[in-house]
């Protein structure tokens, strides 16, 4: 699980190599312009209208593409805008296999696409290659996975999924939000498309929305460039600049967050009022060895089940430095109640079957002092009688 030190350098310095600025500015300029002047009839500076491309967004896209090792990257106004663009590649009647455990917003989108556009989705336990293979039909066009999954932290073997995708000529799509290219590089394991909610770890500061699609070939790039131009869902210049700024510290933040998460997961696992801890960095996690094989770290996302729903809600109502809020990946530690927040639109029976019950909490561990985080949990759990 060796990390690449050159990644840190790329995070910091890729955004400085900006060919359009000659001032020597360390920070990438924000080209807050909707339109650009043509030098003459039939000529262009390379930028015509910011819905098509903007210099600041282009710099961000180049950075993300280099970090993931792809052919092209596109920056969208949100993670859901990015996912929606990818699924506009499919036609009515197409069948897509997705991870059984999945972000609630993706569930909502897929249900909408199924009803409105006649796309068919099968939710399958992608930790089992045999189950995935048995779900393939003549209409299957793609395999879409989250690993780790949200919120149950299931780990999917990327190499195994890639083999299945190649064998059946499927598009292999991986949501890499939880680990980012710092800890996991899906293209190295055969992915065709990588997705990110850039709002999360890539930004790292809970101050902007963004989404990314990174592709491995020119054909996918051409299709998605046409869609982003037509729909107009590209990221704005200032938000692009915020993303560039956030990514400069990506490696440092994720190292600090993972260190905290490992210690906190061990502490939670030992507490009598916590019945289950779902963190892939624990050696008893079913996906631990798969993570060791395909990742350079375990990340900082933890879900845990409390002994009762009372304890779960008591924690949420009494946090201080830990904030009860949606989202994840920022420097602040955030705690979420999936059944009421991220997965509220999933029917209760289906949620419970997945393990998303009234005792489950999801934790995005930040960069605070670990002693402060543990002290807060310790104090609250002692009071939760």
C-alpha positions as CSV (number, residue, x, y, z in Angstrom):
1,X,0.0,0.0,0.0
2,X,2.8,2.4,-1.0
3,X,1.8,6.0,-1.8
4,X,3.4,7.9,-4.7
5,X,5.1,11.1,-3.4
6,X,5.0,12.5,-6.9
7,X,1.2,12.7,-6.5
8,X,1.6,15.4,-3.8
9,X,3.8,17.5,-6.2
10,X,1.3,17.1,-9.0
11,X,-1.5,18.4,-6.7
12,X,0.4,21.5,-5.9
13,X,2.2,22.4,-9.1
14,X,0.0,21.2,-12.0
15,X,-2.2,24.3,-11.6
16,X,0.8,26.7,-12.0
17,X,1.6,25.7,-15.5
18,X,-1.0,28.0,-17.0
19,X,-0.2,29.1,-20.6
20,X,-2.5,32.0,-20.7
21,X,-1.1,34.1,-17.8
22,X,2.2,35.9,-18.1
23,X,2.1,37.8,-14.7
24,X,3.9,35.1,-12.7
25,X,0.9,34.6,-10.5
26,X,1.2,31.6,-8.2
27,X,-2.6,31.2,-8.0
28,X,-4.4,30.2,-11.2
29,X,-6.4,33.3,-12.5
30,X,-10.2,33.2,-12.3
31,X,-11.4,34.0,-15.8
32,X,-14.8,35.4,-14.7
33,X,-16.0,35.9,-18.2
34,X,-19.1,34.5,-20.0
35,X,-17.7,35.2,-23.5
36,X,-14.5,35.8,-25.3
37,X,-13.6,38.0,-28.3
38,X,-12.8,36.4,-31.7
39,X,-9.6,37.8,-33.2
40,X,-11.3,37.8,-36.6
41,X,-13.9,36.0,-38.6
42,X,-13.3,32.3,-38.5
43,X,-10.7,32.5,-35.8
44,X,-10.8,31.8,-32.1
45,X,-8.5,32.1,-29.1
46,X,-9.6,28.6,-28.1
47,X,-12.3,30.0,-25.9
48,X,-15.6,31.3,-27.3
49,X,-18.2,30.9,-24.5
50,X,-17.8,29.6,-21.0
51,X,-20.5,27.0,-21.3
52,X,-18.2,25.4,-23.9
53,X,-14.9,26.0,-22.1
54,X,-13.3,28.4,-19.7
55,X,-9.6,28.8,-19.0
56,X,-9.9,28.3,-15.3
57,X,-12.1,25.2,-15.7
58,X,-9.8,23.8,-18.3
59,X,-6.9,24.0,-15.9
60,X,-8.9,22.2,-13.3
61,X,-9.9,19.5,-15.7
62,X,-6.3,19.0,-16.8
63,X,-5.3,18.6,-13.2
64,X,-8.0,16.0,-12.4
65,X,-7.2,14.1,-15.6
66,X,-3.5,13.9,-14.7
67,X,-4.3,12.8,-11.2
68,X,-6.5,10.0,-12.3
69,X,-4.4,9.1,-15.3
70,X,-7.2,9.4,-17.9
71,X,-7.7,10.7,-21.4
72,X,-10.0,13.6,-20.6
73,X,-11.8,15.0,-17.6
74,X,-14.9,17.2,-17.4
75,X,-15.9,19.4,-14.5
76,X,-19.6,19.6,-13.7
77,X,-21.7,21.8,-11.4
78,X,-22.3,18.9,-9.0
79,X,-21.6,15.3,-8.5
80,X,-25.2,14.4,-9.5
81,X,-24.8,16.5,-12.7
82,X,-21.8,14.4,-13.5
83,X,-23.6,11.1,-12.9
84,X,-26.6,12.3,-14.9
85,X,-24.4,13.1,-17.9
86,X,-22.9,9.7,-17.9
87,X,-26.3,8.0,-17.9
88,X,-27.4,10.1,-20.8
89,X,-25.0,7.9,-22.8
90,X,-27.5,5.1,-22.7
91,X,-30.6,4.4,-24.7
92,X,-34.1,3.2,-23.7
93,X,-34.1,-0.5,-23.1
94,X,-30.5,-0.6,-21.9
95,X,-29.7,-2.5,-18.7
96,X,-27.1,-1.4,-16.2
97,X,-25.9,-3.4,-13.2
98,X,-25.1,-1.3,-10.1
99,X,-23.8,-1.9,-6.6
100,X,-26.5,-3.0,-4.2
101,X,-25.3,-0.5,-1.6
102,X,-25.3,2.9,-3.3
103,X,-25.6,6.7,-2.5
104,X,-29.2,7.6,-2.0
105,X,-29.1,10.3,-4.7
106,X,-27.9,7.8,-7.2
107,X,-30.8,5.5,-6.3
108,X,-33.2,8.4,-6.8
109,X,-31.7,9.2,-10.2
110,X,-31.8,5.6,-11.4
111,X,-35.4,5.2,-10.3
112,X,-36.2,8.4,-12.3
113,X,-34.3,7.2,-15.3
114,X,-36.0,3.8,-15.1
115,X,-39.5,5.3,-15.0
116,X,-39.0,8.2,-17.5
117,X,-36.5,6.8,-20.0
118,X,-37.0,3.1,-19.8
119,X,-33.5,2.3,-18.6
120,X,-33.3,-0.9,-16.5
121,X,-31.2,-1.1,-13.3
122,X,-30.3,-4.2,-11.3
123,X,-28.9,-3.7,-7.8
124,X,-26.4,-6.5,-7.2
125,X,-23.9,-7.3,-4.4
126,X,-20.8,-6.5,-6.4
127,X,-18.6,-8.0,-3.8
128,X,-19.6,-11.3,-5.4
129,X,-18.4,-11.6,-9.0
130,X,-20.6,-14.7,-9.5
131,X,-23.7,-12.7,-8.6
132,X,-22.7,-9.9,-11.0
133,X,-22.1,-12.4,-13.9
134,X,-25.5,-14.1,-13.3
135,X,-27.2,-10.7,-13.5
136,X,-26.0,-10.0,-17.0
137,X,-28.5,-10.1,-19.8
138,X,-28.3,-9.5,-23.6
139,X,-29.4,-5.9,-22.9
140,X,-26.7,-5.2,-20.3
141,X,-24.5,-2.3,-21.3
142,X,-22.6,-1.2,-18.2
143,X,-21.4,-2.0,-14.7
144,X,-21.5,0.8,-12.2
145,X,-19.9,0.4,-8.8
146,X,-19.0,2.3,-5.6
147,X,-16.1,1.1,-3.6
148,X,-16.2,1.7,-0.7
149,X,-19.9,1.8,-1.0
150,X,-22.1,4.4,0.7
151,X,-23.0,4.0,3.6
152,X,-22.2,0.3,4.3
153,X,-18.5,0.4,3.2
154,X,-18.7,-2.7,1.0
155,X,-15.5,-3.3,-1.0
156,X,-15.6,-4.4,-4.6
157,X,-12.7,-6.1,-6.4
158,X,-12.0,-3.8,-9.3
159,X,-9.9,-6.4,-11.2
160,X,-12.7,-9.0,-11.0
161,X,-15.3,-6.5,-12.2
162,X,-13.0,-5.4,-15.0
163,X,-12.6,-9.0,-16.2
164,X,-16.4,-9.4,-16.3
165,X,-16.9,-6.1,-18.1
166,X,-14.3,-6.9,-20.8
167,X,-15.7,-10.4,-21.3
168,X,-19.2,-9.1,-21.9
169,X,-18.3,-5.8,-23.6
170,X,-19.7,-3.6,-20.8
171,X,-18.8,-0.1,-19.9
172,X,-17.1,-0.2,-16.5
173,X,-17.9,2.9,-14.4
174,X,-16.4,3.5,-10.9
175,X,-17.4,6.2,-8.4
176,X,-14.1,7.1,-6.8
177,X,-15.5,9.8,-4.5
178,X,-14.6,8.2,-1.1
179,X,-10.9,7.4,-1.9
180,X,-9.9,9.9,-4.7
181,X,-7.0,9.2,-7.1
182,X,-4.7,9.6,-4.1
183,X,-5.7,6.2,-2.6
184,X,-7.3,4.4,-5.6
185,X,-6.8,4.5,-9.3
186,X,-9.6,2.6,-11.1
187,X,-8.1,3.1,-14.6
188,X,-5.2,0.9,-13.5
189,X,-7.8,-1.9,-12.9
190,X,-9.7,-1.5,-16.2
191,X,-12.3,1.2,-15.6
192,X,-13.6,3.1,-18.6
193,X,-15.2,6.0,-16.7
194,X,-14.4,7.4,-13.2
195,X,-16.9,9.6,-11.4
196,X,-16.4,12.0,-8.4
197,X,-18.5,14.2,-6.3
198,X,-15.8,16.9,-6.1
199,X,-17.7,18.5,-3.4
200,X,-16.3,15.9,-1.0
201,X,-12.6,15.0,-0.6
202,X,-11.3,16.8,-3.7
203,X,-12.6,20.1,-2.5
204,X,-12.0,19.2,1.2
205,X,-13.5,22.4,2.7
206,X,-17.3,22.1,2.4
207,X,-17.4,25.4,0.4
208,X,-18.4,24.4,-3.1
209,X,-20.3,21.9,-5.2
210,X,-18.7,20.1,-8.1
211,X,-18.6,16.8,-10.0
212,X,-16.1,15.2,-12.4
213,X,-16.2,12.6,-15.1
214,X,-12.9,11.2,-16.3
215,X,-12.8,9.0,-19.3
216,X,-10.2,6.6,-20.9
217,X,-10.7,7.3,-24.6
218,X,-11.5,9.9,-27.2
219,X,-15.0,8.5,-28.1
220,X,-16.3,8.9,-24.6
221,X,-14.7,12.3,-24.4
222,X,-16.4,13.4,-27.6
223,X,-19.8,12.2,-26.4
224,X,-19.6,13.8,-23.0
225,X,-18.2,17.1,-24.3
226,X,-21.3,17.3,-26.6
227,X,-23.6,16.7,-23.6
228,X,-21.9,19.2,-21.3
229,X,-22.0,21.8,-24.0
230,X,-25.7,21.1,-24.9
231,X,-27.1,20.8,-21.3
232,X,-24.9,23.6,-19.8
233,X,-24.0,21.8,-16.6
234,X,-20.3,22.8,-16.5
235,X,-18.6,24.1,-13.4
236,X,-18.3,27.9,-13.0
237,X,-14.9,29.7,-13.0
238,X,-14.9,30.7,-9.3
239,X,-15.9,27.2,-8.2
240,X,-13.2,25.8,-10.5
241,X,-10.6,28.0,-8.7
242,X,-11.9,26.8,-5.3
243,X,-11.4,23.2,-6.5
244,X,-7.8,23.9,-7.7
245,X,-7.0,25.5,-4.3
246,X,-8.5,22.6,-2.4
247,X,-6.7,19.9,-4.3
248,X,-3.3,21.4,-3.5
249,X,-3.7,19.9,0.0
250,X,-5.5,16.7,-1.0
251,X,-2.7,14.3,0.0
252,X,-2.0,16.0,3.3
253,X,-5.6,16.1,4.3
254,X,-6.4,12.5,3.4
255,X,-3.3,11.3,5.3
256,X,-4.4,13.1,8.4
257,X,-8.0,12.1,8.0
258,X,-7.2,8.4,7.5
259,X,-4.9,8.4,10.6
260,X,-7.7,9.8,12.7
261,X,-10.2,7.4,11.2
262,X,-8.1,4.3,12.0
263,X,-7.8,5.3,15.6
264,X,-11.4,6.3,16.0
265,X,-12.7,3.0,14.3
266,X,-10.7,0.9,16.8
267,X,-12.0,3.0,19.7
268,X,-15.6,2.7,18.5
269,X,-15.3,-1.0,17.9
270,X,-14.3,-1.5,21.6
271,X,-17.2,0.5,23.0
272,X,-20.1,-1.5,24.5
273,X,-22.8,0.9,23.2
274,X,-21.5,0.4,19.6
275,X,-22.5,-3.0,18.1
276,X,-20.9,-2.8,14.7
277,X,-18.2,-0.7,13.0
278,X,-17.9,-0.6,9.2
279,X,-14.5,0.6,8.3
280,X,-12.4,-1.1,5.6
281,X,-9.2,-0.3,7.5
282,X,-10.1,-2.8,10.3
283,X,-8.4,-6.2,9.7
284,X,-11.7,-8.0,10.4
285,X,-13.6,-6.1,7.6
286,X,-14.5,-8.5,4.7
287,X,-12.9,-6.2,2.2
288,X,-9.7,-5.5,4.1
289,X,-7.5,-7.7,1.9
290,X,-9.1,-6.4,-1.4
291,X,-8.4,-2.9,-0.3
292,X,-4.7,-3.8,0.4
293,X,-4.5,-5.2,-3.1
294,X,-6.0,-2.3,-5.0
295,X,-5.6,0.8,-2.9
296,X,-2.8,2.8,-1.1
297,X,-4.9,3.5,1.9
298,X,-8.3,3.0,3.5
299,X,-9.7,6.5,3.6
300,X,-11.6,8.1,6.4
301,X,-15.3,7.1,6.0
302,X,-16.8,5.1,8.9
303,X,-20.3,3.8,9.5
304,X,-21.3,2.3,12.8
305,X,-24.4,0.8,14.4
306,X,-25.4,1.9,17.9
307,X,-27.0,-0.5,20.4
308,X,-30.3,1.4,20.1
309,X,-32.0,4.2,18.0
310,X,-32.0,6.3,21.2
311,X,-28.2,6.2,21.4
312,X,-28.0,7.1,17.7
313,X,-30.2,10.1,18.0
314,X,-28.6,11.1,21.3
315,X,-25.3,11.3,19.6
316,X,-26.7,13.5,16.8
317,X,-28.4,15.8,19.3
318,X,-25.3,16.3,21.5
319,X,-22.3,16.7,19.2
320,X,-20.2,19.8,19.4
321,X,-17.0,19.8,17.4
322,X,-18.5,17.0,15.4
323,X,-21.2,18.5,13.2
324,X,-24.5,16.7,12.4
325,X,-24.7,17.6,8.7
326,X,-24.9,16.0,5.3
327,X,-21.9,15.7,3.0
328,X,-18.4,14.3,3.7
329,X,-14.7,14.7,2.9
330,X,-14.1,18.1,4.4
331,X,-11.6,19.0,7.1
332,X,-14.4,19.1,9.6
333,X,-15.7,15.8,11.0
334,X,-19.4,15.4,10.0
335,X,-21.9,12.8,11.2
336,X,-24.9,11.8,9.2
337,X,-28.1,9.8,9.8
338,X,-28.5,8.0,6.5
339,X,-32.1,6.8,7.0
340,X,-33.2,10.4,7.4
341,X,-30.7,12.2,5.1
342,X,-28.8,10.6,2.3
343,X,-31.0,7.5,1.9
344,X,-34.4,8.9,3.0
345,X,-36.0,8.4,-0.5
346,X,-35.3,4.6,-0.4
347,X,-38.3,2.7,1.0
348,X,-37.9,1.6,4.6
349,X,-38.1,-2.1,4.0
350,X,-35.4,-1.8,1.3
351,X,-33.2,0.4,3.6
352,X,-33.5,-2.1,6.5
353,X,-32.6,-5.0,4.2
354,X,-29.4,-3.1,3.3
355,X,-28.6,-2.4,6.9
356,X,-29.5,1.3,6.8
357,X,-31.6,1.2,9.9
358,X,-32.5,3.7,12.7
359,X,-29.3,2.7,14.6
360,X,-26.8,3.4,11.8
361,X,-24.7,6.5,11.7
362,X,-22.1,7.5,9.0
363,X,-19.0,9.5,10.0
364,X,-16.7,11.5,7.8
365,X,-13.6,11.9,9.9
366,X,-11.8,15.3,9.7
367,X,-8.4,16.6,10.7
368,X,-9.2,17.7,14.3
369,X,-7.1,16.3,17.1
370,X,-8.0,12.7,17.5
371,X,-8.1,13.0,21.3
372,X,-10.8,15.7,21.0
373,X,-12.9,13.5,18.7
374,X,-12.6,10.5,21.0
375,X,-13.3,12.6,24.1
376,X,-16.5,13.9,22.5
377,X,-17.8,10.4,21.6
378,X,-16.8,9.2,25.1
379,X,-18.6,12.0,26.9
380,X,-21.8,11.6,24.8
381,X,-21.9,7.8,25.1
382,X,-21.5,7.9,28.8
383,X,-24.5,10.3,29.0
384,X,-26.6,8.2,26.6
385,X,-28.5,6.0,29.1
